Amino acid sequence: MNAPATLKSDPISEVAANSYDVDRIRADFPAMSLIINDHPLVFLDSGASAQKPVQVLERMDRAYREEYANVHRGAYRLSELATENYENARKTVAKFMNAASVGEIVFTRNATAAINLVASSYGRAFLAEGDEIIISYMEHHANIVPWQMLRDEKGIVIKVAPIDDDGNFLMQEFAEMLTPKTKLVAITHTSNVLGTITPIKDIAQLAHDHGALVLFDGAQGIVHCGVDVQDVDADFYVFTGHKLYGPTGIGVLYGKKELLEKMPPYQGGGDMVELVTFEKTTYREPPVRFEAGTPPIIEAVGLAAAIDYVNGIGLEAIQAHEAELLAYATERMGAMNELRIIGRARQKCAIISFTLDGVHPHDIGTIIDSRGVAVRAGHHCAQPLMDRFGVAATARASFAMYNKKEEVDVLVDALNYAKEIFA
Ligand SMILES: *Cc1c(COP(=O)(O)O)cnc(C)c1O
């Protein structure tokens, strides 16, 4: 039914893919040896959260055992050590995104908290009634709801940039939506449902030409494509640690220095203040201005270890490997009758949403789980996108650096089994 995806042949990627030792990588991830329902786990839900390598687990364990105290407070060696670790993690993140300075990296709880920070701080201070924000049809609820809350509070207008039936971002239509009233463009770097990779550099340029700022939701994008925030000229870029092979409980807001500097604090408390009296409080500079209370200290250390791990393998090599998995899975799943792949964008990462005629996505999930295959089923926190494609839910197989082709075969066999049960 569906035409197989065409695989771009890129000589550099091929070299990277050929030297890619997926079994060695799998050996680093304890979850890859799990037996679930009497079957080896085939984990195809990294789009919801990725598994962690031992390098991350051991680094966090050591930090808790030997390097643990609160940060930015104690005048003793252990607290200094914890503070160094925490601030070094910020450096690792800054380098990974190519931020111009370490002060542009704010640690948050997750991507959602980072977007809420921008909406609450920047939005409340600098957006006024009638100002326009452009999002897209592909947004995760995390990049919809904070703007709606701001709309209800401030009377701003939210416009939604369209996509075509394959899930491509429509640049021309987007360009026509920009007006002098557009103050912010908040778009996903990569769709967690369709896998679409959006042209963030072009979007930023167009938005800037119209005097608007850009925020990119990189929760998926940074994992599958990486980002150079200076090259893209992003004003804000957010991501979440747990999808990048790091721990839960930590996310990142990248913000340009001049923007963070003029933004008021979002939450008040310890650490973010300079001087407190009952009459008046003065606030510290970014990024600590936005990090009220005890921060995710060990999570930051774990995130840095995850980034080191990714760098050790190489983002390009991971991308090439995932592109191969995507092409193979698209071909094999596309060849199945009754299977509809939702999302066939030209630029796409290894996420495949699909439906199977006659089988509810939740039933697909349950049946193939009996074969050890873990996929997500539901609306994927993107209900408006489900409406756009006329479905209530999909099943979604999302791939990561540790998946292998043989697992695609297991998935397809399990899907055929689900089809037979419902036939
Ligand atoms: C997962 C995800 C989020 C939210 O990440 P949290 O860790 O839950 O805050 C936002 N946007 C996209 C595209 C996602 O995939």
The ligand as an SDF file (V2000), in Angstrom:
LIG
                    3D

 15 15  0  0  0  0  0  0  0  0999 V2000
    8.6570   14.3210   25.3650 C   0  0  0  0  0  0  0  0  0  0  0  0
    8.4120   15.6020   24.6540 C   0  0  0  0  0  0  0  0  0  0  0  0
    8.1630   16.7820   25.3580 C   0  0  0  0  0  0  0  0  0  0  0  0
    8.0530   16.8330   26.8480 C   0  0  0  0  0  0  0  0  0  0  0  0
    9.1740   16.3290   27.5170 O   0  0  0  0  0  0  0  0  0  0  0  0
    9.0640   16.2260   29.1020 P   0  0  0  0  0  0  0  0  0  0  0  0
   10.2910   15.5050   29.5280 O   0  0  0  0  0  0  0  0  0  0  0  0
    7.8210   15.4210   29.3850 O   0  0  0  0  0  0  0  0  0  0  0  0
    8.9480   17.6010   29.6230 O   0  0  0  0  0  0  0  0  0  0  0  0
    7.9790   17.9300   24.6410 C   0  0  0  0  0  0  0  0  0  0  0  0
    8.0320   17.9370   23.3030 N   0  0  0  0  0  0  0  0  0  0  0  0
    8.2820   16.8380   22.5940 C   0  0  0  0  0  0  0  0  0  0  0  0
    8.3690   16.9130   21.0970 C   0  0  0  0  0  0  0  0  0  0  0  0
    8.4690   15.6230   23.2410 C   0  0  0  0  0  0  0  0  0  0  0  0
    8.7090   14.5230   22.5390 O   0  0  0  0  0  0  0  0  0  0  0  0
  1  2  1  0
  2  3  1  0
  2 14  2  0
  3  4  1  0
  3 10  2  0
  4  5  1  0
  5  6  1  0
  6  7  2  0
  6  8  1  0
  6  9  1  0
 10 11  1  0
 11 12  2  0
 12 13  1  0
 12 14  1  0
 14 15  1  0
M  END
$$$$
